[in-house]
Amino acid sequence: MPITNNDDEVIITSPSNGKTQLKVLKYGATVYSWTVNGKEQLWLSDAAKLDGSKPVRGGIPLVFPVFGKSTDASVSKMPQHGFARRSTWEFLGQTTENPPAVQFGLGPELADQEVYSKWDNGDNDFTLVLTLTLENDSIRTRIDISNPDKKPWKFNWLFHSYLKVDDIEDVLVNNLPGEICYDQVIEESYEEREPAVNFAGELDRIYQNVSTKKLLQVIEMGKVVHNVRRKNLPDVVIWNPWTDKSKGMADFEPKNGYLKMICVEPGYVHDFVTLKPGEKWSGEQIIYKGDAVKMQSV
Ligand SMILES: O=P(O)(O)OC[C@H]1O[C@H](O)[C@H](O)[C@@H](O)[C@@H]1O
């Protein structure tokens, strides 16, 4: 069976390889496992809550309608990262057989009411449709957002992808030199001057308006372990909490798990997207295997 629809989760299995699978919690429509021929690609905390009691620490949480905390009046009362990752989405079914794709939907009635009520006046009408496609050595995560309301509203979107690595100290992320970033650790903006991003402490940067022609590669000991492509998602957050921040997160286990993960998060977060009544917007992330290093200057 390529699609298994359980009470709390949906499992998608590749028709050509039973060990290539995607596991998705209905809570947050959170992908919490992706295996390629039996090998896990995403990092998931041993203490992650998968029971809907809090957003999942690991996998691919969905960030909407605000990234982080914002002083913008429309979202300033909301907790970090909004309500999409804390709402139970509706499973809409399978849309294609090979490669298998499934869809999940979220609207005002299913949204976590406590957080949703803090978005503007708590009455924004919206539709989110998430399409997940499992290919032999890639996943596609696509979001379609539409505004059926009589008034405009605005949002951030971000795929908060936790990618698995063997040892963060051996990891580089390429193709970001020359890009402007806001460094959330030192609270300063600057132009990236390093030939590749490397990790030796807490790192939390929002790279702004990075051409979507640029491929982002996670390179470990000279070998590409993950490739991330983006459509209509100009910003890229790179995050590793390192020792102290991991200690402060109750759902982050083991405490040295930061060595095994890197978040590469494609999104639209530097500015808000404004959708007028009847308008639609979409963005897509493609994570794939493939070991050719591609260095790009533009
Ligand atoms: O702890 P969470 O709310 O899941 O946020 C986890 C992280 O998300 C993003 O990567 C932000 O850039 C970080 O500043 C934040 O710490």
The ligand as an ORCA input file, in Angstrom:
! r2SCAN-3c Opt
* xyz 0 1
  O      12.155     26.644     19.364
  P      11.381     26.979     18.115
  O      10.223     27.890     18.367
  O      10.962     25.731     17.382
  O      12.369     27.757     17.157
  C      13.550     27.183     16.729
  C      14.382     28.165     15.893
  O      13.683     28.498     14.731
  C      14.421     29.289     13.770
  O      15.468     28.550     13.237
  C      14.923     30.564     14.379
  O      15.821     31.231     13.512
  C      15.597     30.304     15.715
  O      15.874     31.556     16.324
  C      14.731     29.451     16.609
  O      15.385     29.214     17.816
*
